[in-house]
Every structure is written in structure tokens, then in C-alpha cells.
Amino acid sequence: MRLEGHTDQIGDEASNLKLSRDRVIIVKNYLSLKGVASDRIEIAYLGSQRPV
């Protein structure tokens, strides 16, 4: 399973990368608490490189 964290293009890239990383880690932790093995979860934080 791959989780990707995204942001919009507002703000600087360093802040956007941190925000997208924080978001995806929170989701990964939540899924782990619900029983999904953490080694099955791949994460990517993209900041504003690929805004949704």
C-alpha cells in the first residue's frame, strides 16, 4: 500500500514538504493502530510537486 502526502502550492517548498510528511505519517500511524502491518505501508511526501 502506498500513501502519498500532498499540499497546495501556497507557502515555501520546505514548509509544504514538512506538512505533507506530517500528514502521511499520521495516516500511516492510524492505519497501523487499526491493524495494518506498518511494513506493508509505503509512504511518500510530495509537498506541492503534485498538488491534488
PyMOL Python script that loads the backbone (N, CA, C, O; Angstrom):
from pymol import cmd

cmd.read_pdbstr("""\
ATOM      1  N   MET A   1       0.851  -1.151   0.000  1.00  0.00           N
ATOM      2  CA  MET A   1       0.000   0.000   0.000  1.00  0.00           C
ATOM      3  C   MET A   1       0.909   1.229   0.000  1.00  0.00           C
ATOM      4  O   MET A   1       1.906   1.279   0.720  1.00  0.00           O
ATOM      5  N   ARG A   2       0.555   2.197  -0.801  1.00  0.00           N
ATOM      6  CA  ARG A   2       1.346   3.434  -0.876  1.00  0.00           C
ATOM      7  C   ARG A   2       0.466   4.600  -0.473  1.00  0.00           C
ATOM      8  O   ARG A   2      -0.625   4.786  -1.013  1.00  0.00           O
ATOM      9  N   LEU A   3       0.942   5.372   0.467  1.00  0.00           N
ATOM     10  CA  LEU A   3       0.273   6.593   0.886  1.00  0.00           C
ATOM     11  C   LEU A   3       1.107   7.770   0.414  1.00  0.00           C
ATOM     12  O   LEU A   3       2.333   7.763   0.531  1.00  0.00           O
ATOM     13  N   GLU A   4       0.436   8.784  -0.122  1.00  0.00           N
ATOM     14  CA  GLU A   4       1.133   9.983  -0.579  1.00  0.00           C
ATOM     15  C   GLU A   4       0.564  11.195   0.125  1.00  0.00           C
ATOM     16  O   GLU A   4      -0.652  11.369   0.204  1.00  0.00           O
ATOM     17  N   GLY A   5       1.457  12.037   0.640  1.00  0.00           N
ATOM     18  CA  GLY A   5       1.054  13.295   1.246  1.00  0.00           C
ATOM     19  C   GLY A   5       1.253  14.426   0.257  1.00  0.00           C
ATOM     20  O   GLY A   5       2.289  14.513  -0.402  1.00  0.00           O
ATOM     21  N   HIS A   6       0.256  15.294   0.156  1.00  0.00           N
ATOM     22  CA  HIS A   6       0.289  16.415  -0.789  1.00  0.00           C
ATOM     23  C   HIS A   6      -0.051  17.710  -0.067  1.00  0.00           C
ATOM     24  O   HIS A   6      -0.602  17.695   1.033  1.00  0.00           O
ATOM     25  N   THR A   7       0.279  18.813  -0.688  1.00  0.00           N
ATOM     26  CA  THR A   7      -0.164  20.143  -0.243  1.00  0.00           C
ATOM     27  C   THR A   7      -0.518  20.951  -1.489  1.00  0.00           C
ATOM     28  O   THR A   7      -0.341  20.503  -2.622  1.00  0.00           O
ATOM     29  N   ASP A   8      -1.024  22.154  -1.237  1.00  0.00           N
ATOM     30  CA  ASP A   8      -1.215  23.062  -2.367  1.00  0.00           C
ATOM     31  C   ASP A   8       0.099  23.788  -2.626  1.00  0.00           C
ATOM     32  O   ASP A   8       1.123  23.433  -2.044  1.00  0.00           O
ATOM     33  N   GLN A   9       0.084  24.790  -3.483  1.00  0.00           N
ATOM     34  CA  GLN A   9       1.314  25.485  -3.842  1.00  0.00           C
ATOM     35  C   GLN A   9       1.528  26.768  -3.052  1.00  0.00           C
ATOM     36  O   GLN A   9       2.421  27.553  -3.368  1.00  0.00           O
ATOM     37  N   ILE A  10       0.720  26.978  -2.038  1.00  0.00           N
ATOM     38  CA  ILE A  10       0.859  28.167  -1.206  1.00  0.00           C
ATOM     39  C   ILE A  10       1.946  27.902  -0.162  1.00  0.00           C
ATOM     40  O   ILE A  10       1.973  26.832   0.446  1.00  0.00           O
ATOM     41  N   GLY A  11       2.822  28.850   0.041  1.00  0.00           N
ATOM     42  CA  GLY A  11       3.905  28.692   1.010  1.00  0.00           C
ATOM     43  C   GLY A  11       5.174  28.195   0.348  1.00  0.00           C
ATOM     44  O   GLY A  11       5.196  27.879  -0.842  1.00  0.00           O
ATOM     45  N   ASP A  12       6.233  28.132   1.148  1.00  0.00           N
ATOM     46  CA  ASP A  12       7.507  27.700   0.580  1.00  0.00           C
ATOM     47  C   ASP A  12       7.583  26.166   0.545  1.00  0.00           C
ATOM     48  O   ASP A  12       6.864  25.472   1.264  1.00  0.00           O
ATOM     49  N   GLU A  13       8.458  25.675  -0.296  1.00  0.00           N
ATOM     50  CA  GLU A  13       8.547  24.231  -0.536  1.00  0.00           C
ATOM     51  C   GLU A  13       8.947  23.456   0.718  1.00  0.00           C
ATOM     52  O   GLU A  13       8.428  22.366   0.956  1.00  0.00           O
ATOM     53  N   ALA A  14       9.853  23.997   1.516  1.00  0.00           N
ATOM     54  CA  ALA A  14      10.283  23.300   2.736  1.00  0.00           C
ATOM     55  C   ALA A  14       9.104  23.098   3.691  1.00  0.00           C
ATOM     56  O   ALA A  14       8.942  22.019   4.261  1.00  0.00           O
ATOM     57  N   SER A  15       8.295  24.121   3.861  1.00  0.00           N
ATOM     58  CA  SER A  15       7.117  24.005   4.734  1.00  0.00           C
ATOM     59  C   SER A  15       6.104  23.020   4.164  1.00  0.00           C
ATOM     60  O   SER A  15       5.496  22.243   4.900  1.00  0.00           O
ATOM     61  N   ASN A  16       5.930  23.061   2.846  1.00  0.00           N
ATOM     62  CA  ASN A  16       4.985  22.139   2.208  1.00  0.00           C
ATOM     63  C   ASN A  16       5.450  20.682   2.327  1.00  0.00           C
ATOM     64  O   ASN A  16       4.632  19.786   2.534  1.00  0.00           O
ATOM     65  N   LEU A  17       6.746  20.450   2.197  1.00  0.00           N
ATOM     66  CA  LEU A  17       7.256  19.083   2.364  1.00  0.00           C
ATOM     67  C   LEU A  17       7.045  18.589   3.789  1.00  0.00           C
ATOM     68  O   LEU A  17       6.647  17.442   3.992  1.00  0.00           O
ATOM     69  N   LYS A  18       7.305  19.440   4.775  1.00  0.00           N
ATOM     70  CA  LYS A  18       7.098  19.057   6.166  1.00  0.00           C
ATOM     71  C   LYS A  18       5.625  18.767   6.426  1.00  0.00           C
ATOM     72  O   LYS A  18       5.299  17.772   7.073  1.00  0.00           O
ATOM     73  N   LEU A  19       4.742  19.612   5.937  1.00  0.00           N
ATOM     74  CA  LEU A  19       3.311  19.411   6.123  1.00  0.00           C
ATOM     75  C   LEU A  19       2.847  18.114   5.473  1.00  0.00           C
ATOM     76  O   LEU A  19       2.099  17.352   6.085  1.00  0.00           O
ATOM     77  N   SER A  20       3.277  17.853   4.253  1.00  0.00           N
ATOM     78  CA  SER A  20       2.853  16.623   3.576  1.00  0.00           C
ATOM     79  C   SER A  20       3.428  15.394   4.274  1.00  0.00           C
ATOM     80  O   SER A  20       2.763  14.361   4.353  1.00  0.00           O
ATOM     81  N   ARG A  21       4.666  15.497   4.786  1.00  0.00           N
ATOM     82  CA  ARG A  21       5.259  14.385   5.538  1.00  0.00           C
ATOM     83  C   ARG A  21       4.477  14.132   6.823  1.00  0.00           C
ATOM     84  O   ARG A  21       4.165  12.986   7.147  1.00  0.00           O
ATOM     85  N   ASP A  22       4.164  15.193   7.550  1.00  0.00           N
ATOM     86  CA  ASP A  22       3.406  15.053   8.794  1.00  0.00           C
ATOM     87  C   ASP A  22       2.047  14.418   8.539  1.00  0.00           C
ATOM     88  O   ASP A  22       1.608  13.561   9.306  1.00  0.00           O
ATOM     89  N   ARG A  23       1.382  14.829   7.475  1.00  0.00           N
ATOM     90  CA  ARG A  23       0.064  14.276   7.142  1.00  0.00           C
ATOM     91  C   ARG A  23       0.130  12.782   6.855  1.00  0.00           C
ATOM     92  O   ARG A  23      -0.675  12.008   7.374  1.00  0.00           O
ATOM     93  N   VAL A  24       1.083  12.382   6.033  1.00  0.00           N
ATOM     94  CA  VAL A  24       1.151  10.977   5.640  1.00  0.00           C
ATOM     95  C   VAL A  24       1.583  10.094   6.816  1.00  0.00           C
ATOM     96  O   VAL A  24       1.142   8.949   6.917  1.00  0.00           O
ATOM     97  N   ILE A  25       2.423  10.603   7.691  1.00  0.00           N
ATOM     98  CA  ILE A  25       2.831   9.824   8.866  1.00  0.00           C
ATOM     99  C   ILE A  25       1.654   9.622   9.812  1.00  0.00           C
ATOM    100  O   ILE A  25       1.505   8.543  10.385  1.00  0.00           O
ATOM    101  N   ILE A  26       0.827  10.632   9.983  1.00  0.00           N
ATOM    102  CA  ILE A  26      -0.359  10.498  10.829  1.00  0.00           C
ATOM    103  C   ILE A  26      -1.295   9.427  10.279  1.00  0.00           C
ATOM    104  O   ILE A  26      -1.818   8.613  11.040  1.00  0.00           O
ATOM    105  N   VAL A  27      -1.508   9.419   8.984  1.00  0.00           N
ATOM    106  CA  VAL A  27      -2.376   8.412   8.371  1.00  0.00           C
ATOM    107  C   VAL A  27      -1.767   7.020   8.522  1.00  0.00           C
ATOM    108  O   VAL A  27      -2.477   6.062   8.829  1.00  0.00           O
ATOM    109  N   LYS A  28      -0.472   6.903   8.310  1.00  0.00           N
ATOM    110  CA  LYS A  28       0.199   5.606   8.477  1.00  0.00           C
ATOM    111  C   LYS A  28       0.052   5.103   9.907  1.00  0.00           C
ATOM    112  O   LYS A  28      -0.255   3.931  10.126  1.00  0.00           O
ATOM    113  N   ASN A  29       0.268   5.981  10.877  1.00  0.00           N
ATOM    114  CA  ASN A  29       0.122   5.591  12.277  1.00  0.00           C
ATOM    115  C   ASN A  29      -1.302   5.145  12.587  1.00  0.00           C
ATOM    116  O   ASN A  29      -1.508   4.168  13.307  1.00  0.00           O
ATOM    117  N   TYR A  30      -2.277   5.856  12.048  1.00  0.00           N
ATOM    118  CA  TYR A  30      -3.676   5.492  12.255  1.00  0.00           C
ATOM    119  C   TYR A  30      -3.958   4.096  11.692  1.00  0.00           C
ATOM    120  O   TYR A  30      -4.568   3.264  12.364  1.00  0.00           O
ATOM    121  N   LEU A  31      -3.517   3.847  10.469  1.00  0.00           N
ATOM    122  CA  LEU A  31      -3.743   2.539   9.857  1.00  0.00           C
ATOM    123  C   LEU A  31      -3.046   1.432  10.641  1.00  0.00           C
ATOM    124  O   LEU A  31      -3.582   0.332  10.775  1.00  0.00           O
ATOM    125  N   SER A  32      -1.860   1.719  11.156  1.00  0.00           N
ATOM    126  CA  SER A  32      -1.143   0.740  11.969  1.00  0.00           C
ATOM    127  C   SER A  32      -1.926   0.415  13.234  1.00  0.00           C
ATOM    128  O   SER A  32      -2.014  -0.745  13.636  1.00  0.00           O
ATOM    129  N   LEU A  33      -2.493   1.439  13.859  1.00  0.00           N
ATOM    130  CA  LEU A  33      -3.308   1.216  15.055  1.00  0.00           C
ATOM    131  C   LEU A  33      -4.548   0.383  14.752  1.00  0.00           C
ATOM    132  O   LEU A  33      -5.048  -0.333  15.621  1.00  0.00           O
ATOM    133  N   LYS A  34      -5.039   0.475  13.533  1.00  0.00           N
ATOM    134  CA  LYS A  34      -6.231  -0.283  13.127  1.00  0.00           C
ATOM    135  C   LYS A  34      -5.883  -1.683  12.645  1.00  0.00           C
ATOM    136  O   LYS A  34      -6.769  -2.424  12.220  1.00  0.00           O
ATOM    137  N   GLY A  35      -4.601  -2.061  12.703  1.00  0.00           N
ATOM    138  CA  GLY A  35      -4.222  -3.431  12.406  1.00  0.00           C
ATOM    139  C   GLY A  35      -3.472  -3.672  11.111  1.00  0.00           C
ATOM    140  O   GLY A  35      -3.109  -4.813  10.823  1.00  0.00           O
ATOM    141  N   VAL A  36      -3.228  -2.643  10.325  1.00  0.00           N
ATOM    142  CA  VAL A  36      -2.459  -2.816   9.097  1.00  0.00           C
ATOM    143  C   VAL A  36      -0.978  -2.859   9.481  1.00  0.00           C
ATOM    144  O   VAL A  36      -0.487  -1.959  10.163  1.00  0.00           O
ATOM    145  N   ALA A  37      -0.279  -3.885   9.053  1.00  0.00           N
ATOM    146  CA  ALA A  37       1.154  -4.006   9.363  1.00  0.00           C
ATOM    147  C   ALA A  37       1.906  -2.833   8.758  1.00  0.00           C
ATOM    148  O   ALA A  37       1.770  -2.545   7.568  1.00  0.00           O
ATOM    149  N   SER A  38       2.699  -2.156   9.580  1.00  0.00           N
ATOM    150  CA  SER A  38       3.377  -0.949   9.105  1.00  0.00           C
ATOM    151  C   SER A  38       4.383  -1.235   7.996  1.00  0.00           C
ATOM    152  O   SER A  38       4.690  -0.351   7.196  1.00  0.00           O
ATOM    153  N   ASP A  39       4.899  -2.464   7.942  1.00  0.00           N
ATOM    154  CA  ASP A  39       5.841  -2.781   6.858  1.00  0.00           C
ATOM    155  C   ASP A  39       5.139  -2.964   5.517  1.00  0.00           C
ATOM    156  O   ASP A  39       5.802  -3.092   4.487  1.00  0.00           O
ATOM    157  N   ARG A  40       3.808  -2.979   5.515  1.00  0.00           N
ATOM    158  CA  ARG A  40       3.038  -3.045   4.273  1.00  0.00           C
ATOM    159  C   ARG A  40       2.700  -1.662   3.741  1.00  0.00           C
ATOM    160  O   ARG A  40       2.144  -1.536   2.651  1.00  0.00           O
ATOM    161  N   ILE A  41       3.029  -0.628   4.496  1.00  0.00           N
ATOM    162  CA  ILE A  41       2.662   0.736   4.133  1.00  0.00           C
ATOM    163  C   ILE A  41       3.900   1.502   3.686  1.00  0.00           C
ATOM    164  O   ILE A  41       4.814   1.746   4.474  1.00  0.00           O
ATOM    165  N   GLU A  42       3.915   1.870   2.432  1.00  0.00           N
ATOM    166  CA  GLU A  42       4.984   2.704   1.873  1.00  0.00           C
ATOM    167  C   GLU A  42       4.477   4.143   1.885  1.00  0.00           C
ATOM    168  O   GLU A  42       3.320   4.395   1.551  1.00  0.00           O
ATOM    169  N   ILE A  43       5.327   5.077   2.265  1.00  0.00           N
ATOM    170  CA  ILE A  43       4.897   6.475   2.286  1.00  0.00           C
ATOM    171  C   ILE A  43       5.752   7.321   1.344  1.00  0.00           C
ATOM    172  O   ILE A  43       6.925   7.037   1.099  1.00  0.00           O
ATOM    173  N   ALA A  44       5.124   8.358   0.833  1.00  0.00           N
ATOM    174  CA  ALA A  44       5.812   9.345   0.003  1.00  0.00           C
ATOM    175  C   ALA A  44       5.218  10.700   0.352  1.00  0.00           C
ATOM    176  O   ALA A  44       3.998  10.854   0.417  1.00  0.00           O
ATOM    177  N   TYR A  45       6.070  11.667   0.573  1.00  0.00           N
ATOM    178  CA  TYR A  45       5.566  13.019   0.806  1.00  0.00           C
ATOM    179  C   TYR A  45       6.089  13.901  -0.316  1.00  0.00           C
ATOM    180  O   TYR A  45       7.293  14.008  -0.549  1.00  0.00           O
ATOM    181  N   LEU A  46       5.153  14.522  -0.994  1.00  0.00           N
ATOM    182  CA  LEU A  46       5.467  15.215  -2.243  1.00  0.00           C
ATOM    183  C   LEU A  46       5.356  16.721  -2.147  1.00  0.00           C
ATOM    184  O   LEU A  46       5.706  17.418  -3.099  1.00  0.00           O
ATOM    185  N   GLY A  47       4.881  17.248  -1.033  1.00  0.00           N
ATOM    186  CA  GLY A  47       4.718  18.686  -0.924  1.00  0.00           C
ATOM    187  C   GLY A  47       3.820  19.206  -2.020  1.00  0.00           C
ATOM    188  O   GLY A  47       2.731  18.678  -2.244  1.00  0.00           O
ATOM    189  N   SER A  48       4.272  20.237  -2.703  1.00  0.00           N
ATOM    190  CA  SER A  48       3.464  20.824  -3.778  1.00  0.00           C
ATOM    191  C   SER A  48       3.926  20.358  -5.161  1.00  0.00           C
ATOM    192  O   SER A  48       3.520  20.934  -6.171  1.00  0.00           O
ATOM    193  N   GLN A  49       4.776  19.315  -5.220  1.00  0.00           N
ATOM    194  CA  GLN A  49       5.251  18.825  -6.512  1.00  0.00           C
ATOM    195  C   GLN A  49       4.117  18.290  -7.368  1.00  0.00           C
ATOM    196  O   GLN A  49       4.116  18.479  -8.584  1.00  0.00           O
ATOM    197  N   ARG A  50       3.160  17.630  -6.751  1.00  0.00           N
ATOM    198  CA  ARG A  50       1.983  17.094  -7.450  1.00  0.00           C
ATOM    199  C   ARG A  50       0.741  17.450  -6.651  1.00  0.00           C
ATOM    200  O   ARG A  50       0.158  16.576  -6.010  1.00  0.00           O
ATOM    201  N   PRO A  51       0.318  18.715  -6.670  1.00  0.00           N
ATOM    202  CA  PRO A  51      -0.830  19.114  -5.860  1.00  0.00           C
ATOM    203  C   PRO A  51      -2.097  18.382  -6.315  1.00  0.00           C
ATOM    204  O   PRO A  51      -2.295  18.097  -7.496  1.00  0.00           O
ATOM    205  N   VAL A  52      -2.922  18.100  -5.343  1.00  0.00           N
ATOM    206  CA  VAL A  52      -4.176  17.406  -5.639  1.00  0.00           C
ATOM    207  C   VAL A  52      -5.229  18.439  -5.993  1.00  0.00           C
ATOM    208  O   VAL A  52      -6.371  18.083  -6.281  1.00  0.00           O
TER     209      VAL A  52
END
""", "prot")
cmd.dss("prot")
cmd.show_as("cartoon", "prot")
cmd.util.cbc("prot")
cmd.orient("prot")
